[in-house]
Amino acid sequence: MLHFLRQPSRETAKRTLVFCHGLGDSEQGWTFLQQALGLPWLEVVLVRAPTEYFGGYSWYDFENPQSVAPDLEVSRRLLGELLEHLAVPASQLILGGFSQGAVMTLEMTVRAATPWAGSLAVSGYVPLWKEYPQAFGPGLSGQRILATHGPWDPVLSYETAQRQMLHLKTHGAPLEFETFDKAHDLDMDEELPRIRAFVSEGVLAD
């Protein structure tokens, strides 16, 4: 099973954010996120990718095009097993990630059999975009997806990400693509408040 760090909510949990880190990082790189979001009812589960990579971890071998699809299949299976282990109700679950973690979020979300409370893809892209819409899952129509990116991203091209997200949306994915003035990172001034609002949506009505 994938290693994970579970950060309990300060109050009764109303949402659980399962968050996947980017290439070469680990769950420790995102321990700040729960406090930064400042939502006392939010539980956060930080997940470690399965493969060691130069002192950190990766979800797939991006340097070998032949490995991307099979690696992602393995990572999807492992992440799916973890979600089952966590036993968070779908109505309470938000899946999110940064960079490669955002790729994992989108891969899981658009193929899912059942929708959950939300999906958050920060500075990601869609390496298997040619598989869609054929690989869309039956739960996609009920999903709520926010994808964010920055035009100054030197790692994952903004133009490429925008084009791939539009491909998903054009073929029926309920995805919102939003731009923030940033590089390959998290914008604390404008992007973080947008994420906070996205995670919070519907909580008061629960």
HELIX and SHEET records of a PDB file:
HELIX    1   1 GLU A   27  TRP A   30  5                                   4    
HELIX    2   2 LEU A   33  LEU A   37  1                                   5    
HELIX    3   3 PRO A   65  LEU A   86  1                                  22    
HELIX    4   4 ALA A   90  GLN A   92  5                                   3    
HELIX    5   5 GLN A  100  ARG A  111  1                                  12    
HELIX    6   6 TRP A  129  GLU A  131  5                                   3    
HELIX    7   7 LEU A  140  GLY A  142  5                                   3    
HELIX    8   8 TYR A  158  THR A  170  1                                  13    
HELIX    9   9 GLU A  191  SER A  200  1                                  10    
SHEET    1   A 7 PHE A   4  GLN A   7  0                                        
SHEET    2   A 7 LEU A  42  VAL A  47 -1                                        
SHEET    3   A 7 ARG A  15  CYS A  20  1                                        
SHEET    4   A 7 LEU A  93  PHE A  98  1                                        
SHEET    5   A 7 GLY A 118  VAL A 122  1                                        
SHEET    6   A 7 ILE A 145  HIS A 149  1                                        
SHEET    7   A 7 LEU A 175  THR A 179  1                                        
SHEET    1   B 2 THR A  51  TYR A  53  0                                        
SHEET    2   B 2 GLY A  56  SER A  58 -1                                        
END                                                                             
